[in-house]
Amino acid sequence: SVMTSVARSQSRQRLEDSKLYLEANQVTTMATKATKAELEKQNKELMQKLQEMQLAMDAILQERAKNQEQENQTLQEELVRMQQEQAFDELKQKQDQSQEPE
């Protein structure tokens, strides 16, 4: 009867241990899930920020390209104007030379 009592006590102890182990396991699982969810949330937020930064960068680069194009256009126009002036001056010079009395 003492042996039965001891066996029962040990059995009860193992059951308690098992319950505790199961509870600890469940808590760990919940914590893991929470951590995973939090990490996924943070990752999503980071990806969104990264996308916003990429869009901002693209906009800046487009603006720069547009400004560069405008600058090139202005320089091209200036060059043409200078060439025209030079051609006009040379023509005028030739005319003046040809009108000089010999």
Sine and cosine of phi, psi and omega as CSV:
sin_phi,cos_phi,sin_psi,cos_psi,sin_omega,cos_omega
0.00,0.00,-0.59,0.81,0.08,-1.00
-0.89,0.45,-0.67,0.74,0.00,-1.00
-0.88,0.47,-0.66,0.75,0.01,-1.00
-0.90,0.43,-0.69,0.72,0.01,-1.00
-0.88,0.47,-0.70,0.71,0.02,-1.00
-0.90,0.44,-0.71,0.71,0.00,-1.00
-0.87,0.49,-0.68,0.73,0.02,-1.00
-0.89,0.45,-0.69,0.73,-0.01,-1.00
-0.88,0.48,-0.70,0.71,0.01,-1.00
-0.91,0.42,-0.65,0.76,-0.01,-1.00
-0.89,0.46,-0.71,0.70,0.02,-1.00
-0.88,0.47,-0.66,0.75,-0.01,-1.00
-0.89,0.46,-0.69,0.72,0.01,-1.00
-0.89,0.45,-0.61,0.79,0.02,-1.00
-0.90,0.44,-0.72,0.69,0.04,-1.00
-0.85,0.52,-0.73,0.69,0.02,-1.00
-0.85,0.53,-0.69,0.73,-0.01,-1.00
-0.89,0.45,-0.68,0.74,0.02,-1.00
-0.88,0.48,-0.72,0.70,0.00,-1.00
-0.88,0.48,-0.68,0.73,0.00,-1.00
-0.88,0.47,-0.69,0.72,0.00,-1.00
-0.89,0.46,-0.71,0.70,0.02,-1.00
-0.87,0.49,-0.71,0.70,0.01,-1.00
-0.87,0.49,-0.66,0.75,0.01,-1.00
-0.88,0.47,-0.69,0.72,0.00,-1.00
-0.90,0.44,-0.68,0.73,0.02,-1.00
-0.88,0.48,-0.70,0.71,0.02,-1.00
-0.87,0.49,-0.69,0.72,0.01,-1.00
-0.87,0.49,-0.71,0.70,0.00,-1.00
-0.89,0.46,-0.69,0.72,0.01,-1.00
-0.88,0.47,-0.66,0.76,0.01,-1.00
-0.89,0.45,-0.70,0.72,0.02,-1.00
-0.88,0.47,-0.68,0.73,0.00,-1.00
-0.89,0.46,-0.70,0.72,0.01,-1.00
-0.89,0.46,-0.69,0.73,0.00,-1.00
-0.88,0.47,-0.71,0.70,0.01,-1.00
-0.88,0.48,-0.68,0.73,0.00,-1.00
-0.90,0.44,-0.69,0.72,0.02,-1.00
-0.89,0.45,-0.66,0.75,0.02,-1.00
-0.89,0.45,-0.65,0.76,0.02,-1.00
-0.89,0.45,-0.74,0.67,0.02,-1.00
-0.88,0.48,-0.66,0.75,0.00,-1.00
-0.88,0.47,-0.68,0.73,0.01,-1.00
-0.88,0.48,-0.71,0.70,0.01,-1.00
-0.89,0.47,-0.68,0.73,0.02,-1.00
-0.89,0.45,-0.68,0.73,0.01,-1.00
-0.88,0.47,-0.62,0.78,0.01,-1.00
-0.91,0.42,-0.71,0.70,0.03,-1.00
-0.88,0.48,-0.67,0.75,0.00,-1.00
-0.88,0.48,-0.68,0.74,0.01,-1.00
-0.89,0.45,-0.69,0.73,0.02,-1.00
-0.88,0.48,-0.68,0.74,0.02,-1.00
-0.89,0.45,-0.64,0.77,0.00,-1.00
-0.89,0.46,-0.69,0.72,0.02,-1.00
-0.89,0.45,-0.68,0.73,0.02,-1.00
-0.88,0.47,-0.68,0.73,0.01,-1.00
-0.89,0.45,-0.70,0.72,0.04,-1.00
-0.85,0.52,-0.69,0.73,0.00,-1.00
-0.88,0.47,-0.68,0.74,0.02,-1.00
-0.89,0.46,-0.71,0.70,-0.02,-1.00
-0.90,0.43,-0.63,0.78,0.04,-1.00
-0.89,0.45,-0.69,0.72,0.00,-1.00
-0.88,0.47,-0.69,0.72,0.03,-1.00
-0.88,0.47,-0.69,0.73,-0.01,-1.00
-0.89,0.46,-0.66,0.75,0.00,-1.00
-0.90,0.44,-0.71,0.70,0.02,-1.00
-0.88,0.48,-0.67,0.74,0.01,-1.00
-0.89,0.46,-0.67,0.74,0.02,-1.00
-0.88,0.48,-0.71,0.71,0.01,-1.00
-0.89,0.46,-0.66,0.75,0.01,-1.00
-0.90,0.44,-0.69,0.72,0.03,-1.00
-0.88,0.48,-0.67,0.75,0.02,-1.00
-0.87,0.50,-0.73,0.68,0.00,-1.00
-0.88,0.48,-0.71,0.70,0.01,-1.00
-0.89,0.45,-0.64,0.76,0.03,-1.00
-0.88,0.48,-0.72,0.69,0.01,-1.00
-0.89,0.46,-0.67,0.74,0.02,-1.00
-0.88,0.47,-0.68,0.73,0.01,-1.00
-0.88,0.48,-0.73,0.68,0.02,-1.00
-0.86,0.51,-0.71,0.70,0.00,-1.00
-0.87,0.50,-0.69,0.72,0.00,-1.00
-0.91,0.42,-0.65,0.76,0.03,-1.00
-0.90,0.44,-0.66,0.75,0.03,-1.00
-0.89,0.45,-0.70,0.72,0.02,-1.00
-0.87,0.49,-0.70,0.71,-0.01,-1.00
-0.89,0.46,-0.71,0.71,0.02,-1.00
-0.88,0.47,-0.66,0.75,0.01,-1.00
-0.90,0.44,-0.70,0.72,0.02,-1.00
-0.88,0.47,-0.68,0.73,0.01,-1.00
-0.89,0.45,-0.66,0.75,0.01,-1.00
-0.89,0.45,-0.70,0.71,0.00,-1.00
-0.88,0.47,-0.67,0.74,0.00,-1.00
-0.88,0.47,-0.70,0.72,0.02,-1.00
-0.89,0.46,-0.67,0.74,0.00,-1.00
-0.89,0.45,-0.70,0.72,-0.01,-1.00
-0.89,0.46,-0.66,0.75,-0.01,-1.00
-0.91,0.42,-0.65,0.76,-0.04,-1.00
-0.96,0.29,-0.36,0.93,0.00,-1.00
-1.00,0.01,-0.21,0.98,0.01,-1.00
-0.91,0.41,0.71,-0.70,0.06,-1.00
-0.91,0.40,0.67,-0.75,-0.06,-1.00
-1.00,-0.02,0.00,0.00,0.00,0.00
